[in-house]
Amino acid sequence: MVEEISPARAVPPGRILKRELEARGWTQQDLADILQRPPQAITEIVAGTKRITPETALELERALGLPAQFWVNLEANYRLQIATAKGYDDQIGLRSELYRLLPIRDLVRRGWVKGDKVLEEVGSLLGIDSLAEWPAVAANFRLSSGKRPNNLAIVAWAKRVEHLVSGQRVGHFSAEGLRKNIPSLLAQTVDLEAVRRVPAALADLGIRFALVPHLPQTYMDGAAFYVGNSPVIALSLRYDRVDSFWFTLCHELAHISLGHRAAYVCNSEDASPSHAEMEANDRARDWIINPDAWRGFTQTHRAHFSKQTILAVARSIDRHPGLVLGRLQHDRLVPYQHLRQLLPKVSPYLDGLIDRALT
């Protein structure tokens, strides 16, 4: 248990900024021209009279190459130190910083931390001793492209998953065994209730599994990572639909099958899909529907994909029709608002398996 979260010795951000400019041979006017900011704004930041906002931190990242989170942490720690020196309650400053960085109300509501012990328990949840530390997890996360997620909330979600799976007993894992069992696993998709059998099936394959609803602003569907040598898959059920459940599951299984162990850098602003993410997407897509069968189906019915046609092809390939419709919608062959009755929710069949809020 972490006794206390306290900021590291704060350094005025302006001092660091001044050194960085000197190292490059730049004047404050040069930086103002690069950022298209008034020179007075740069002068005030260097003097410490103007705060570095998140927007300014992102601009400094682009201009100087130092991560935005570096500047944000410098500013936050410096302001906290000033407040403490003035005699303010240090704990209030720390709690305020935590509420800015994390959806604390959601963490408390879910029972992940206790409201009267936020400082201690958030540190324990994240595995850090100080707000000056920036935790990261080695994982592959399936995130919505084009979004800027709350990266610390992603870490909190992943740490919750680690806690939930730590006591699970699973069989021996082998990548070859996983690949051999993918067809039989997917053949069960014809039965909507098969989603409930997924945890046991994965445990037999040596894979730990958790269903943890997403936190606000994480824009995340699932993750694959390792606890020791044991692979872990977690789904957020952000889109509570049969097609999303099975595709995300297969996407994360693909990461494990392909041996991906990428480290996710939690202060990265790059939301574009990595090569590993695209590779996992392709593998999941081809597992769910054979590429040759898909080409034949779409070429035969190019002009019209009716409900009856989708049901027929789903029966022929032993898949739930929602998986066929989901692929058609993803490929823009059927509008997303059409045939929604073929995309039922899976959560009613996962009662007792989802990490629910305690209050």
N, C-alpha and C positions, 0 to 999 in steps of 0.2 A: 504494500500500500504506500502510495506517495504521500509524504507528510505535508509538503507545501510546494506550490508552484510559485516561483519568484523570477522576475526578469533578470537577465544577465546585466553586468555593468553597462549602462547606456552610454552611447557615443552620439554627440550631436550630428544628425544627418548632414548638415551643412558642411561640417569639417571634412567628412568623407568625400562629399561632392567636390569640395575645393581641391582636395588631393588628386581626385580622379581627373579633374580638368588640367591641373598642373602636369600630371603624368603624360597627358596627351598634347601638351603645349597649347591648350585652348584657353581662351578668355571666357569670362561669363557672357560677354556679348556673342561669342561664337556659339555657345550652347543655346542662348536665346534664339539665335537665328535658326539653328537646327530644329528646335522644338516649336518654332513659330510662336514664341511666348514674348511678352514684354520684358525687356532687360531688368526692370524693377522686380519682377517676380523671381528671377534667378538670384538677384542680390538679396532679396528677403529670405529665400530658402537657405542660402549660404550663411546669412546672419542668424538664422534660427528663429526669425520672427514670423515666418510663413510655414505652415505644415506641408508635408509631402502627402498629397492625397493618393488614393489608389490609381486614379487616372494619370497623375504625374509620375507615379512609380512605374507604370507601364511605359510611359514615354521615355523615362530614363533608362529602362531596360533596353528599348530599341536603340537609343542613342549611345549608351555606354557599354552595353553587353552584360551588365550585372542584373541578376534576376529581380523582377518587380517585388517579389516577396522579401528580398534583402532590404530594399528601401522601406517597405511597409513595416518590417520588424524593427528596423532602426528607429523609425519615427515613433512607433508605438512604445518601445522600451524607453526612449528618451522622454516622451511626454509622461509616462508613468513615473519615471525617476523624478521629474520636476514636481509632479503632484505629491509624491511621497515627501520630498524635501520641504514642501509647504505645509506639511502636517496633516494631509488628507489620509483617510483610511486606506492603507495600501491594498487591503483585500477588496475594497470597492473598485479600485482601478483595475485590478486583475479580473474581477468578475465581469466588469464592463467589457474588457478586452475579449474574454471568452464568449460573451453573448454576441459580440461583433463577428467573431470568427466561426462560431458554431451555432446550429439550431438547438440551443440549450433546452428550450421548452419541450422540443420533441424528444430529446434524450431523457429528460425527466419523466415525461408522459409515458415513455416506453419502459421505464424502469431500468434504463442503462446506467443512470447516475441518480443520486438522491439530491433533492432540491436544497437541503441544508448542508450538503457536503460537496458542492459543485467543484470547487477548486481541487480538492483531493481526488475525487473520483474521475474527473475528466482526465487528470494526469495519469491515473491508473488505467483508464480505458485506452488512452493513446500510447501509453508506454513511455511517457516523457516525465522529466523532473522540472522542466522550466519552459516558459513560453518562448524563450529564445531558441529552443530546439524546434526543428520542423520535421515531424515524423514522416516516414514514407513506408510503403509496403511493396514488396516484389510481387507483382500480379499483372494479369491481363484483364482490363476492365472493358466491358462493352458499353460505350457511351454514345449519346446522340452527337453527331457531328454538327458543327456550327454553334455549339453551346459553350459557355464558359462556366464550368462547374465549380462548386465550392469544394476545393480539393481536400481541405481538412475534414469536411463532412464525409467524404469518400473514405478517408482513412478511418474515421470513427466507425463507419459501417463495416469496413473490412475487419477491424479489430473485434467488433461484436460477433462477426461470423467466426473468427478464430476462437473466441470464447465458447461459442455454441458447439463447435465441432471437436473441441479438444478432448471431450470424453467419449466420443463415438468409437465403437469397435467395428473395424472393417476388415475385409479379407486382404489377401496379398494382391498388390497391384502389378499388372504388367501391361505395357502399351499394346502388345500383340493381343492379349486377352481382351482388352477394350475394343480394339478394331474388329475382332471376330464377333463380338456381341452386339455391335451397333445395329445390324439388320434385325435381329430378334427384338431388340429394344424398341426400334421404330415400328415394327410390325404391330406393336401393342397400341399404337396411336389411334387405331380404328375405334377403340373403346375410350370414350372421354374419361372414364373413371381410372384409366391406366396411369394418369398423372400421380395418383396416390401411391402407386407401386414403385415409383422412380427411386425414392430414397433407399429402399431395401435392395433394389436391383443394383444401384451404384455401390452400396456397401459391399455386396457380394463381389464386385469388381475391384474393391480396394479403394474406393473414392468416397471421401467425406462430403456431406451435402447439407445445405441449409437454405431456408427460405426466409429472407429478412427484407421486409418492405423498405423501399428506398427512402432516404432522407431528402428534405427539400433542397432543390438546386443541385442535386447530384447528377440528374439526367442519365442514370445508369440502369441497365437491364440485368447485368450479371457480372460475375468475375470468376477467374480460374487462377489458383495459386497453390502453394505447397505449405504445409505445416510439417516441418522436418522433411521426410521423404514421402509423405502421404499427400496425394493430390486432393484439392478441395474445389468444389463447385458451389457457388451461391447464386441464387436468383432473387431479384427484387420484386418481381410481379408488377413492375411499373405499368405494363400493358397487360391487363388481366384478360388474356385471350388465348385460345388453344394454339393458334399459330405462333404467337410470340413466345409462349412457354417452350414449345418444342424446338423452335429455331434457336432461341437463346441457349437452351440446354445443349443442343448439338454444337453450337458455336463454342461454348466453353469446353465441351468434350474434345472438340477439334484441337483446341490449344494444347490440351494434355496429350492427345494422340500424336501431335506434331512436335512435342517436346519443347514448347515455348515456355520460357521462364523469364520473360522480360521484366525489368525493374521499372515501375511506374514512378516518374519523378513528379512529386506532388506540387511543385511550384511551377510546373510547365504551363505555358499558355497555348501550346500547340494542340488544337483539338482535332487535327486532321487524322484520319485512320492510318495506323502504321501498317507496314507490310505484313506483320504477323496477324493483325486484325483482318486485313483483306484476305489473307490465306485461310484463316479460320472461317470467314464468311463463305468462301468458295467451297471449302470442305463440307460445311454444314449443309449448304444448299444441295450439293450433289448426294449427300447421304440421305436427305429427306426425300428427294425425287431424283431418280436416275436421269442423267443428262440426255441419254438417247430417248428415253420415254417422254421426257419433257419436250424435246424438239418435235417428236412425232405428234404429240398432243396439240401443241400450239400451231403447228403447220396445218394439221387437219381441220382445226376449228378456229382458224385465224379470224374469221369474220364474226363469230358469235360464240360466247362462252356462257351458256345458260346454266341455271341451277341444276337441271337434269344432267347436262354434260359434265359438270364438275362432280356431281355425285357418282356418275358412272366411272369416270377416270379414277376417282378416289378408291372405289371398290376394286378396280382392276390392279391397283398398285399397293393395296393394303395400307391405306393412309386415311386419316380423318379428312373429310372434305375441307375443313378449315385450313389445312396445310396447303391444299391445292389452291384455294382462293387466296390465301396469304401470298403465295408466290405470284399468282396472276396480278394481284394488286401491287406488289413490289416491282414487278416488271412493267407496270403501267398498262397492262392489257385489260384490266377491269378497274373502274373507279373505286376509290376507297370507301365511298358511301354506299356502294351496292352490295346486296346479299349479306348484310351484317348478321343475319340469323344463322349463317354458317360458321360464325366465329364466337362460340359460347365462351363464357367465363370459366376459368379453371379453379378459382378460389373456393367455390362451394365443395369441391372434391378434395380439398387440402386442409380441411378443418383439423386443428390440433397439430399440424405440421408447420404452420407459419408462426414466426416469432412475433406474437401479438403484443400490443401495449398492455401493461399490467393494470392501468387505471382507465 
